[in-house]
Amino acid sequence: MLVGKASVVRARRVEPLLPAGVRDWFGRRLAVRRWFVSQLETLFRSCGYVPLETPALERLEVLLAKYGEEASKLIFRILHSGDFTEHVDEGAWLAKDWRRLANQIADKGLRYDLTVPLARFVARHYHELAFPFRRYQIQPVWRAERPQRGRFREFLQCDFDILGTESEEADAEVLWILEEGFQRLGLSDFEIVVNDRRLLEDLLSRCGLSSLFQTVCTVLDKVDKVGVRVVREELERLSISSEARDALFRYLEVGHLEELRGSGLVGEASVESFMALLELARSLGVEHIRWDPFLVRGLDYYTGMVCEVRLVGRGVGSVAGGGRYDRLTETFSEWNVPGVGASFGIDRLVDAVVDEVEVPDEWQVHAGVVVFDRELFSEVWREVSGWRRAYLGLRVEVLPPMRLKKALRVLDKKGIPFAILCGSEELSGGRWTVRDMRTGEQVVLSPEAIPEYLLKTLKGRKA
Amino acid sequence: MLVGKASVVRARRVEPLLPAGVRDWFGRRLAVRRWFVSQLETLFRSCGYVPLETPALERLEVLLAKYGEEASKLIFRILHSGDFTEHVDEGAWLAKDWRRLANQIADKGLRYDLTVPLARFVARHYHELAFPFRRYQIQPVWRAERPQRGRFREFLQCDFDILGTESEEADAEVLWILEEGFQRLGLSDFEIVVNDRRLLEDLLSRCGLSSLFQTVCTVLDKVDKVGVRVVREELERLSISSEARDALFRYLEVGHLEELRGSGLVGEASVESFMALLELARSLGVEHIRWDPFLVRGLDYYTGMVCEVRLVGRGVGSVAGGGRYDRLTETFSEWNVPGVGASFGIDRLVDAVVDEVEVPDEWQVHAGVVVFDRELFSEVWREVSGWRRAYLGLRVEVLPPMRLKKALRVLDKKGIPFAILCGSEELSGGRWTVRDMRTGEQVVLSPEAIPEYLLKTLKGRKA
């Protein structure tokens, strides 16, 4: 009868806490995320991408095949159910050699990104798919990172990829979708920085430094933050030939792609094809693009173009990124399928703009119905159900019978803009009262006129 | 240049397999699931429910607080990152006491349902919420069950709950949403079986069998499968008084709620309030409802009405279920909040009807654009982008430049109904060719007329 009065109870208490680094999504933040996702999903579909959803659980063997040692530390492992000690190595157990034991007491983990699951999927379904195969995937991923401000252990990724083509048109399409995506999200103050890993590979190979690719790229990559001078100093400290150092110094000074041409620092074919890609991207309408000669984006599976999107004037780092990976599926199948794609870092993006962005609030409930007399509940309910079927966008909750004063307090706390008041007089007369919760003004309407009234009145208002 | 010819490579191969009991979702099955989800989401919203998304990872302490011993075996535990042996009990380690160790080397697990996360959320945000609080939540859950046909370790749940009210109108609303939900999914051949656990509690308490609640309910619950005679035999084998056995026998013979009234088997108040609930539900429009005197639905947190939906004539078991739980949050907070809700078992439902149900295929790509001349790619792309912005429901992929014959083969394998053919003649003349992939018929149209042509022509066709 009465509305859920909370009552004090005594029992063993468990604190309602979450593990570090994860969070609940609700209210405005969730509304923004859902709106972002729906905008991007519409964009992907309009370009012919089809959806895929893969399980959170993958075999450790699959996860560990592509990410390398560093990332393997960041994979959450799922303990075997039942007696997990059954097949452990005795020596490792006694020595508490946790590194070895980790892969003996667990054979599954949580997915770390959406690219390796895609490669596994494509390898498995190779003969059923027609290439170029465009797929998008919007699902959470998990990383056992040290939780810190703005860095979470569970976050939503929003990937789109084209597999089975090496054509530069596919690379340009990926860049165009990033450009169009940010425009559609209403974030026009961004830049797409782009590079081709083959330029750096050429450079280091010509310097005889291929084996130091990772080290040197890490140093070069800092130039934005620490400046040319510091990078030069760090390079001097590496034990490399003076010729190699000179070449790297010259690369550091390059401002435009034109200057790379004929410089002898990198292969002409690499420069030419990268310049052609940038030109093609611009001609498709990608305006916010800038070459960053030092962009590498991790060092695992990318083999050509790499790209990253940054919001201008906000210290949030990269909010999207991707590139070409032409050898990803070869681990999983005898057929290799080249691919290119990128990922929107939805959660980071939402966190950056949640307080300022305006999105349609699709969850704001339009009205709460207050039934004065319990006997009338069914009749009111049936009327409201009719509205719900006829106006799919209408959101009306019917309160359980309670006193008017309390009902208005509930609706007020929920921020619901209209109350609909029904007593026996209203029902018999076919004239219901609609009360504006903000102003207290009331209008009397026939029930069938109410849905249009609510939708029309609320259209102009912000949530 | 060429379209991704797969090339044979040699490398250490990892089989592209999934762990047992999980699966990829794509194609028709995913389209059906998404359509079901969107129908239910629209329904929940129209009744004033707001969305919530909780993390996959919960603290073991939270997960283990409510489910009890049996379910705790089914929880996937996440191994500590780093040296998980650091804080283990030495004795347990040497004895390989895996039951004790499991909670020492892991303190997080994957959520097992969406109800306990809701209770944790409500306990944590009690003061910010206005009650009655309606929330819906559509997310996967994980259970370490033995994988078998039709039973998965990761599956989607679709929950809706009303918290903070004990009123019977809330229980009736839950039943109404189940009824309306199945109608909206186009599945009208179902039944909602419903019971009130207080009837059974009364019965067993009057028989002095409260301590045997679980055992006796398990026996009674089999009556549908094995019949009254076998159940009677099993009851005879239990060491209970002959009076108690007689009472249970009489309960077994009850056909209608009316017969319970005045029978002395259960409290009059319990029968009255349950009858009132059924009457209210029917008067709201819940037609497919049937009392099952033996329905218990697990034995953990339900305290009143319990319900379950079954598809008639299909051996798929329960496809939705729920009930009232009036003490769920007391574990997590000093405030107890009563609640009632239910869950649609979306995946099981999809599996049951995927081959027969008709859903709008929102992913079928409408057309593939074939560009004859690489030089024309940008111009064609810009035209197609204009369509994409003007017609948000249009889905057109632009193929990377390739020979016509190959392009048509690709579109054919993908099942894309139209090809749009563009060469320099078409572009300069403003007359593009649209080819029906099924019949081979071609029409010539101005590019701006193509989107409407595609949408109109495809409207009548099935995917």
Interface residues (C-beta under 8 A of the other chain):
Chain A: M1 L2 V3 G4 A6 S7 V8 V9 A11 R12 R13 V14 E15 P16 L17 L18 P19 V22 R23 D24 W25 F26 G27 L30 R34 T42 L43 R45 S46 C47 G48 Y49 V50 P51 L52 E53 T54 P55 A56 L57 E58 R59 E61 V62 A65 K73 L74 F76 R77 I78 L79 S81 G82 D83 F84 T85 W93 K96 W98 L101 A102 I105 A106 D107 K108 L110 A119 R120 F121 A123 R124 Y126 A130 F131 P132 R134 R135 P140 W142 A144 R153 E154 L163 G164 T165 E166 S167 E169 A170 E173 W176 E180 L280 S283 L284 G285 R327 E330 T331 F332 S333 E334 W335 N336 V337 P338 E362 W363 V365 G368 F377 S378 W381 R382 S385 R388 L392 L394 R395 V396 E397 V398 L399 P400 P401 V410 K413 K414
Chain B: M1 L2 V3 G4 A6 S7 V8 V9 A11 R12 R13 V14 E15 P16 L17 L18 P19 V22 R23 D24 W25 F26 G27 L30 R34 T42 L43 R45 S46 C47 G48 Y49 V50 P51 L52 E53 T54 P55 A56 L57 E58 R59 E61 V62 A65 K73 L74 F76 R77 I78 L79 S81 G82 D83 F84 T85 W93 K96 W98 L101 A102 I105 A106 D107 K108 L110 A119 R120 F121 A123 R124 Y126 A130 F131 P132 R134 R135 P140 W142 A144 R153 E154 L163 G164 T165 E166 S167 E169 A170 E173 W176 E180 L280 S283 L284 G285 R327 E330 T331 F332 S333 E334 W335 N336 V337 P338 E362 W363 V365 G368 F377 S378 W381 R382 S385 R388 L392 L394 R395 V396 E397 V398 L399 P400 P401 V410 K413 K414
